[in-house]
Each structure stands twice: as C-alpha cells, then as structure tokens.
C-alpha cells in the first residue's frame, strides 16, 4: 500500500510579525480593559521621588539613596512571602510577629548560646517554616479561616517573643557576618560585576524566549520592545550602582563608605528565585489556578490543600528572612521586633505594588515596588520633619487608593470580559 503526499495549495498560515505600534495598541487595550499591572505603583513611586526631591534636595543624595534600600529591606522581604498568601485570597496577620519570633531565635542561638552565625540563620529559617506549616495545616486541613488563625497567631507570637526575650530584655547581635547583612557594602567593582551579570542574564532569557517563539511561529513581542526592556534595565542598574558607589562618608580620612549595600543582592536573588517559581513552574501555575478558582483547580486535579499549606510555609519562611535582616539593621533584637507597623507595611507593600486582595493576581515584583513606595514615603516625610502620625495617615491613604484601583480594575475587567 502506498501513500501519496498531498501538497496544500495557497500560502501557509503565518502569524503576522507584530510591530511596535501594534504592541503599544494591544498594551493600551489591556490597560483600558482593567489589566493595569504595576502602573499605579510605578506612577506613585515616580511622583513621590519628584515631590520629595523638590521639597528636600537632600533626598537625592547618595547617602539617602542607600538608606532607602536598608530601610525598606525587611518590609520588602516579608511582603514577598505575603504575595503568595494573597494570591490565594488568604491573609497572614501573623507575618510581622513571626519575623520577630524568628529574629529572637536568631539572637538567642548566636549570642546567648554562642553558636556560629550559620547555625543561628538556619534555626531562624527553620522556625519560620514550622510556623508556616502549622498555620497552613490549621487553614487547609482543620478549615479555620486564615483571618482567625493568623489573628490568633499574631497574639500568641507576641507572647512567645516576650518569653524568648526574658520579658523585655534586649539581646545584642555581635556577629560580624550577621551585622554585615544590613550594615555593610560590596566593593564598588563587585557592584558593577553583579549589575553586568544581571543585565546579561536578563538579556539572555528575553532574547532566547523571543527567538524560540519566533521559530515556532508564535506571537511574540517585537524585537525592538525586547531590546528596549534590556536597555531600560541596564540604564536603571547602571545609574543605581553609580550612585551607590559614590563616597557617602562625611570624613573619608577615617572611614570610607561606598558601594552597593549587601542586602540589595540578597533581595535581588530572592526576587529572581520566587519570580521563576511563580512564572516558570507548574507549582506557580497551580498557585494562580487555586487563587483564581479553587473549585475549578480541584476538579483539574490540583492538590488544593497542599498548595494552601505551601504558601503559608513560604510566607513564614520569608518572614524569617525579613526578621534576620531587621535584626542585622538594628544590631539587636527586642520584644518589639516585627511588631508595630511591620505587618501593616508589609501587606501594604504587596497591595500597593499591584497584588490583588481578591486572589489570583500578583507578582513577587509587586512586593519590591510597593516596598519602595513605602520606604520613599517614610524616608521623604521624615526628611521633611513630619510626625509618625502623618506618615501613617499618608501610607494608609496610599494603601486605600491602591485597593480601590484594584477593585475598580477588576470590575472593569469583568465588564469587558478580559477576566
């Protein structure tokens, strides 16, 4: 039996190559349809920086620029973990004091018990993971609403922190490695090398994706847009590293102060890792699926309980990392570590950055953008001499505005059928 090849007549169906104009048109259509992404956060960040720079020119100095990174580092790290919980439409009200408990474990292990820094770090992170596992089991398996579980944990962790700190004692951190996390800087040349590596890695990922999609005949962004993204990242990192490498010491004869703060690459590495997990793995797709429609995800064969437990583990684990950074910055741990406005700022950072309180929408980058907004507000208003009360009011208004924008964009998306 022989077969005869049939040759199809006419031109093959080829996806037309997108142009910059069509790309911008499609992007604007998505924005009008309610998919605004991080636009509000970026807009607020730019507006705040311009306003504070005009009001207080010292805001633009290299020293203050470096302070912004260290001021917002702990909040940003905790917010990264909260993004995972918020993606499922859940909440973790205990993340702030969980970071405080983990910091207390760190201080006790390294200072009181005298173990090496890496043992203390592992103990603190392990504590965070156990906390997250317990919270996740209570929410997913027992069926207690996350609001109630984490509110109870919020109260309990305050008591645990007091007990660990001997009812109010302050434990100093003297280990040089731990203190370096939030108080030391990289050599200038290392900062440039890391920036070049970041740009090269981003360029490789973007260009590889573009070429693969083009070879398969799939719709992709114009090469000009891809190159613009790479160039924008190179420009932003180049300017940031240049400013941070400027001399910030007021007395160079006694001590030099320049270079990228060590905490910056720590945040960058965690951002890359968690962004990859959410956007490039089946686990990340399952998180979005459960957050978008839990019952549909269950019928699709996704282990919903396992996903719900895992996001609380990630959240508390990142809270532990935030607690370590906070302890490093303050050179000590006390019962108030992780308390006060830490939780509110961390949740606010995630929401202001663009993560939805309704679940199913958000990125780890949102935590970084929102953390930057909160750090700028706190820093800028401090330079202008405003009281803490005014800072809280302004931050609350910004958070309310971000939540309102999220609600309106979701309503718009539902009305236009894009969601």
ABEGO torsion letter per residue (X at the ends): XBBBBBBBBEBBBBBBBBBAAAAAAAAAAAAAAGBAEAAAAAAAAAAAAAAAAAABAAAABAAAAAAAAAAAAAAAAAAAAAAAAAAAGBBBAAAAAAAAAAAAAAAAAAAAAGBBAAAAAAAAAAAAAAAAAAAAAAAAAAGBBAAAAAAAAAAAAAAAAAAAAGGGBBBBBABAAAAAAAABBBBAAAAAAAAAAAAAAAAAAAAAAAAAAAAAGBBBBBAAAAAAAAAAAAAAAAAAAAAAABBABABAAABBBBEBBAAAAAAAAAAAAAAAAAAABAAAAAAAAAAABAAAAAAAGBBAAAAAAAAAAAAAAAAAAAAAAAAAAAGBBBAABGBEAAAAAAAAAAAAAGBBAAEGBEBAAAAAAAAAAAAAAAAAAAAAGBBAAAAAAAAAAAAAAAAAAAAAAAAAAAAAGAX
